[in-house]
Amino acid sequence: MKHEQIASVRDYRRCGLREAVERELEGVLSSNPPPNKVEAEQREKSMRAVASVVLGLLLVAMEPMPAHAQNASIEDFYGTYAGSTSYEQNGNVELRDLNVTIEPFKEGFTVRWATLTISSDEERLKKKAEYTINFQPSRRTGIFSSAMKINKFGKGVPLDPIKGDPYVWARLSGKTLTVHAMIITDDGGFEMQTYERTLTKQGLDLVFTRVRDGEETKAINAKLVRVDKY
């Protein structure tokens, strides 16, 4: 019933807008009459074509923006997602089962994800990796610092990349929650791992990339379905 009421109001507005445009058109045509009938018909035809374009643009502008096109809040990501993908490297195909949970944590949120890798290489048949990282808001809008250890004041802070630990932070922009993990390698170079998780109607689109010293060494795409909502 509510949707029918919204539709009827929208139709009423469209009719009112169409009538207003037509009234303006009649006013323009009557205020400056053409010298003969042929020119009058040509002018009216041209004006009505312009009015149709203007009306179409106004009607598009009146349409509400769909929820999936708006900026998302971190609460929109809360839930559990699952999916699978494959990755080929050096002739070896790996199948990956993916699972991620995003849930509230104090004033921020927690991201927990697990990857089960099934390799065609018999020496590495199965490998499972699990990660849990807490994030808290920073002073900058849309940027979250990781809270992977507790300092002497009892506050969660990021790890120290100089010690070989990953420095992790997150960014929320539009419908995408991105987690960056930067590692300083033993030779003084760097490795950046990036997880981009974008909200879709079904769940999440995942894009994972690994860049070492400016060169991309791995890229994996996957679609995850929401299996539970927080």
C-alpha angles and dihedrals in degrees: 000000000000092000090050090053092050091049092050092050090049091050090048090052091048092052091048091049092049091051091049092052091048092050091052090049093051090048093053093047094048096045093059109030116196120240096245142019096254093054090043091057093046092049093048091049092051093045092050091051090052090046091053091054092047091048092050092052092048092050091051090050090052093056112102115244110254115248093242090058096053127088110278127226122222088252089065088065096054111120144064124286132189136187146131139234141171132237129192124204128165091349093306117118118210124195114206129199109202132199129174133177124192116190140157121278119185105297092343137033144263128233116201119179137169132194124197110195119199110191130198086219105096091212091061103034099154135008128174126196125185129187135182121187129174120211131197131191118268127207089265119080114251095009121108128190121217120246101207099144138022119243125213090273092057094252125134112244137170122269121261112259091196087067091054095262122129117260105218133190137156136221129199114203124161107318095336128096109196125193118196124195117188121193127188106219126222091257092054096258125116141241123202121197116191129190115192113189114185123189117242133174090262099039130282139344109216125203116181122186133177119200123186119192090339096311122108110234101172138019125179129179126194141165117225126196121217106244099171135019120213 
